Amino acid sequence: MSDDAHQILHAGHIAIVGRPNVGKSTLLNRLLGQKLSITADKPQTTRHRILGVLDRPEGQIALLDTPGIHRMPGKRALNQSLNRAALGALAEADLVWFVVMADRWDDEDGYILESLRREGRPVMLVINMIDRLNDRARLLPFLEKMGRLHDFVEMFPVSALKGDNAERLAESSLRYLPEVDAKPFAEDQLTDRSMRFVSAEFIREQIMRSLGEEVPYAAAVTIDHFEERPTLTRIGATIWVERDGQKAIMIGRGGERLKSIGSQARKSIETLLDTKVFLELWVKVRAGWQDDPRFLRQLEMDESRWPKT
């Protein structure tokens, strides 16, 4: 019998949590080696729980990227659903990566830590953005301060952007996951999300990156049709906004902004699907969609509601 037959495998779920803009999605993408979760320099870029499968010889990690947790999410149904998605991922988690920014701790971080204590899951503290520290000597006092706040199973300084210590973080985390007889996911499986869902997210990423402060938060994306052929995938999508003025901004003069959003999104989708993509975009107004629970459920893209293509 070969040595491989005696290898102990570990597999389980790790929830990546933290306040907005601490690099959770960047860390997920770094470890996967490709973009799955969208990124932008704006809070609330991530709106859904995104699962990415990290396959290693010693086992598998199902990484759960989550929206940034807000201490006071406000009254809007969308903001409340973001917090529920993030905190709900803890119920699936065997281990939690609590991501904070190097040499920065605020009330939002404290609120999240209290939530983690109530949940009772083992927590690994991930101190991200160490590449931004002008003086690395500040890191040790920060680690000592964090160690006094909670009994973290480990503390890892990383740079999700540059990859520093990221792989070591994943390797160390595997031993905290349950032993399994076999890997739960196929070795080439990237996510449990459909390519329709990911395509909608890539479109929304370009909206977040292309527009100012207000309009991206008033925008949502649904997929109208998704037709895969051997050499070409045809995708039609609708961008929803709340007001006519936002629609005009989204389209831009002569349609130039919408064309740019579509062009950049198409390139990202083509890279993921490894095929040519024809992408059509429409912009429509749906007043108050952020406060409409039925529409918010639709954005989760329950595949049972999609027409067959």
QUIMOKA-V557649 format. One line per field, one symbol per residue. ss: DSSP state (~ for helix, > for strand, _ for the rest). psi: psi as a letter, one per 40 degrees, with the letter a starting at -180 (. if undefined). Layout:
ss = ???
psi = ???
//
This chain:
ss = __~~~~__>>>>>>>>>______~~~~~~~~~_________________>>>>>>>__>>>>>>>___________~~~~~~~~~~~~~~~~__>>>>>>>_____~~~~~~~~~~~~~___>>>>>>_~~~____~~~~~~~~~~~~~____>>>>________~~~~~~~~~____>>______________~~~~~~~~~~~~~~~~____~~~~_>>>>>>>>>___>>>>>>>>>>__~~~~~~~~_~~~~~~~~~~~~~~~~~~~~~__>>>>>>>>>>___~~~_~~~~~~~___~~~____
psi = hidddehhiiiahhhhiiiifefdddddddddeihdhiiifiifdheihhhhhhhideaihhhgiiihhhdgeaehdddddddddddddddehdihhhhihhfhhadddddddddddddeihhhhhhifeeehdheeedddddddddedigidihhhihddeehedddddddddeeiiiidihdiidehdieiiddddddddddddddddiaddddeehihihdihhhidehhhhhihhhieiddddddddiheedddddddddddddddddefiihhhhiihihghfdeehdddddddefheeeiii.
//
